[in-house]
Amino acid sequence: MSEQRNEQEKAPFVEDGRADDAANFLRDVLYKMGMRCQVHIEEPGEHDDASDICLQIEGPDAGRVIGKRGQILSALQYVVHRYVNRGGQPKRHVLVDAAGYTARREDNLAAMAQRLGQQAVADNKIITFEPMTPRDRRVVHLALAKFPGVVTQSQGEGAERRVQIIPVRR
């Protein structure tokens, strides 16, 4: 029911030119970093909001842009998000990916959540993930939303927020 209400509350998306601004800003940052990469604007994915700005980095240095465990990519996403959302305009979420890293990571995270969901049911024990970003927590929640025998819940505050997989009694 809440999904239905959220869909009704979403305003239709109107292009405001900020996706192009974000792509150009990211190109400039990557150029100044000495990275040989191209930046493309992509359509938001099925789990993204229609107003999300999705940028894909490709090229010879795309792997270097990812960094250890995606840290450089996350930093770039943060900087572009701050650049796009200055001023009095409505907030737009920015997603930056390089060489399909985020999609692969989300697929792996969803598969791991499914395995841990099975383990939680088999052992009848709560399984708690390490702290995660909001996007990663969302991936886990969605991966287990229709999984039989478990519910998910986020616990903690800020950077220490983590997902719990909780088996339910039948």
ChimeraX attribute file (.defattr): number of C-alpha atoms within 10 A of each C-alpha:
attribute: neighborCount
match mode: 1-to-1
recipient: residues
	/A:1	5
	/A:2	7
	/A:3	8
	/A:4	8
	/A:5	9
	/A:6	10
	/A:7	10
	/A:8	10
	/A:9	9
	/A:10	11
	/A:11	10
	/A:12	9
	/A:13	10
	/A:14	8
	/A:15	9
	/A:16	10
	/A:17	8
	/A:18	14
	/A:19	21
	/A:20	16
	/A:21	14
	/A:22	25
	/A:23	23
	/A:24	15
	/A:25	17
	/A:26	22
	/A:27	19
	/A:28	12
	/A:29	15
	/A:30	20
	/A:31	13
	/A:32	9
	/A:33	10
	/A:34	10
	/A:35	16
	/A:36	16
	/A:37	19
	/A:38	18
	/A:39	21
	/A:40	17
	/A:41	15
	/A:42	14
	/A:43	12
	/A:44	15
	/A:45	11
	/A:46	7
	/A:47	9
	/A:48	13
	/A:49	14
	/A:50	17
	/A:51	20
	/A:52	18
	/A:53	24
	/A:54	21
	/A:55	24
	/A:56	20
	/A:57	26
	/A:58	18
	/A:59	13
	/A:60	12
	/A:61	17
	/A:62	23
	/A:63	18
	/A:64	14
	/A:65	25
	/A:66	22
	/A:67	13
	/A:68	10
	/A:69	10
	/A:70	18
	/A:71	12
	/A:72	14
	/A:73	24
	/A:74	18
	/A:75	15
	/A:76	20
	/A:77	21
	/A:78	16
	/A:79	16
	/A:80	24
	/A:81	19
	/A:82	15
	/A:83	16
	/A:84	22
	/A:85	16
	/A:86	10
	/A:87	8
	/A:88	6
	/A:89	9
	/A:90	8
	/A:91	14
	/A:92	17
	/A:93	19
	/A:94	21
	/A:95	22
	/A:96	27
	/A:97	23
	/A:98	23
	/A:99	17
	/A:100	14
	/A:101	19
	/A:102	18
	/A:103	13
	/A:104	11
	/A:105	15
	/A:106	17
	/A:107	14
	/A:108	12
	/A:109	17
	/A:110	20
	/A:111	15
	/A:112	14
	/A:113	22
	/A:114	16
	/A:115	11
	/A:116	18
	/A:117	27
	/A:118	18
	/A:119	16
	/A:120	21
	/A:121	19
	/A:122	11
	/A:123	11
	/A:124	15
	/A:125	14
	/A:126	18
	/A:127	18
	/A:128	17
	/A:129	15
	/A:130	9
	/A:131	18
	/A:132	17
	/A:133	14
	/A:134	13
	/A:135	11
	/A:136	18
	/A:137	21
	/A:138	16
	/A:139	19
	/A:140	24
	/A:141	21
	/A:142	15
	/A:143	20
	/A:144	20
	/A:145	12
	/A:146	10
	/A:147	15
	/A:148	12
	/A:149	18
	/A:150	20
	/A:151	17
	/A:152	22
	/A:153	13
	/A:154	18
	/A:155	13
	/A:156	10
	/A:157	9
	/A:158	11
	/A:159	10
	/A:160	11
	/A:161	17
	/A:162	20
	/A:163	21
	/A:164	22
	/A:165	26
	/A:166	19
	/A:167	22
	/A:168	14
	/A:169	8
	/A:170	4
